[in-house]
């Protein structure tokens, strides 16, 4: 066995901490599945919650948005905390909070209590999401295996997003609305002991104190930014939208400046100087921007233009999820064969092609066109997201895995929020002018109908007669026109993402200088040291003979260090396995 193979085996043994790493992956995927399902399961229960708790308009908005708002704002806080105090510890605490919050939400007897429970669910989700990725980074030090693990992880995320509404609909047919939360509790009761037994503990180097002020600043800034983006996506353009945005951006600028000054920052912002890392983050934002905005508009088209029921709409969108699962499972082999650059660029281009193909949708149902478009859309987007996540996580140092995972998940959430705001604005801008002058329709009615297609149908029903029918037909025609414009804008953004992806590495490099694992000296070479017989275990740790490698210098270039013996060759920054 070569020195490199020996070192890889040692790293797998240390990372797994006695547990089968594939069993660990199953536990992590169950964790992710719960969080992903809970993000969408409430959507179908909103009418039942409204009828039972009688929330006001603002309260209903917070019932829906409290979970994603709190979760997105706390990802960096808990991701970096896991790097300091232990990722498994944070994950298990997240399980506990998620279970308690689920019970509170299930039996909430007021809108205020349900909002508080949803916020607590967001806290638990923020603990769980980055921890799953950072532990995955720890237990799969070999990049080939890690790519397969991330593919499975991303496929599970796609399943969770699709299963949420279907599971919620099933439970609502047989039980009360609280059952959509209650289903989490037995799964958490199983996950807690299983996770405690099987999951290995891991943390970063632990140098310096944890920057509590910086973590809270980042959380407050992200909360304000995500809140402003969500309000902008809802069509609100007043001071209540732009003040949170401005305050959030200011707080994030303060956070960045603070991290640059500290000797031991929460997040090593130098990671963004690495083209592969910063490009991967940008690709995640662009991919989510296209996905969420298009899904929202597609659901409206299927229900309001084609007249499909919610269940029929979910079934029509199901091929998108199935294709995404297939792309995630096939991603590891594709990444090894084609490399990150070609894979992510191809995913963006395939998605752009699917979006352009969907511009052929009109006022009549075309099931084969929708099926083909959604399959290509799901496969292309998941290919993009998989390649970007894998490159980002592999580029980050292991001691910064929690922070890197939190950055990736935050980018995911911000991309989703910006997508709804941006594409929703494009859609409204193209839709509203078509209703300005409809024959026989009063100006006041036209203004109300210009807000949305659903409102246009309500106004048309109140008008009745030829004027109502004319308004209904004009609204459908304008919506389809707006959909086409939005799809073309999305295609342009996706092609911009394909161009951005050209900064990613050409090949997937797997045999590089390893990262430190428990019981080894940081910087130890993965190759066979001079004077060591191949197949034997090199001496590492305290008391070992000094062995210096070519370490990455500023900007990722090699910084030569004097060594008593010949330094091991570095194959490039960030691709450490």
C-alpha angles and dihedrals in degrees: 000000000000123000091250092052091046091051092048091052091049091050093050091049093049094043095049093053091208095311125110104255092217090056087050088053090054091053091048092048092052088052092051092045091058093051093045093048093048091054091064107019093087095058095082092042095058095096091051092047090049092051094048105038098028095217121186121244093265093045091051090051091053092046088060099036104037093084100051092038095054094039094052094046095051100044095096092043095055095033091059092039088058090054088057107036101024132288096231090052091054091045093052091048087051090054090053095049091046092054094046092046091049091055091048092049094046094055099033111141097188138042091242093056092046091052091050091048092049090051090051088050086055090054090052092046091051089055094048104043102059091035092060092054095043093049088047087054089053100047095044105051091156106086095214092056091040091056090055091046092051089049091056090043092053092046089055089051089054091049092051094052091052098040094053098076093037093050091045092051092049093049093047091055091057107024143022123284094263090069090077086069099034092064089071095064102071090045091052091047088057096040095053099062094033091051092047091053102039108028116088119227116240137167141167127264092287094217114162129357123306109260101238094173092050092048092051091046091053091047093051092045094049092046091054094045095048091046092052092046092050092050090048089052089053091057097257112140103166131109090279088068104039097040093061090045093052093044092048094050090048092051092048090051089052089049093052093048091049093051092051091054098048123092090216107031125189090237126023099234087191086082088075089060087067107089094216094054098044092042092051091052091050091049091052091053093049094045093050091044089060097039102051096040092049094046091052094049092042091054090052091048093050094048104033102032102031094031097230121160120245091257092049089048091053091050092050090053093045094088088061090059094044091051090049090053091051091050092050093051093046094042099090094058092043091051092052092048102042105021129230096285098056094036097053093040090050091049092053093046093047090051091048089051091051091050092051090048090054090059085081088073112113140166092298128071116260105179098179092051092049092047094051093043095049093046092052091043094053095044094047096047094046090048088054095046093046094051092045095048093046093049093046094049094044092049094054119084113252093243088058095046094114093050092045092049090049090051090051094049092045089052088051092053095043091048090052093050094045090047093057091046097045101039091039089055091048090049093050092045091055095039104048101059091061090065098049096098116020113163112254095007118117116238092243091055091048091052091052092046091053091068095074142332092253091055090046090057090051092050091047091052091052092048095047125176124059093326092055092048092048090051091048093051092045091050093051092048092048092048092053090048090050090049091055092050091048092050091052091050089050091051090053091051091048092051088051087054090051089054091047091052090063086082091066120100115280095225136029103248114204109164105069141124106305127233123244117274128192109294096020133097115253110253096028112153123249091212125078108280120233110279094020120118114234110256095031126105112256116231112254138163131048113353095022119135112268112265118174125196131201099270126202112263131198112320092015097287121133115269108203114227124193113250135180089235136027110297120239114254117258114217097201141300126297099005093103117153 
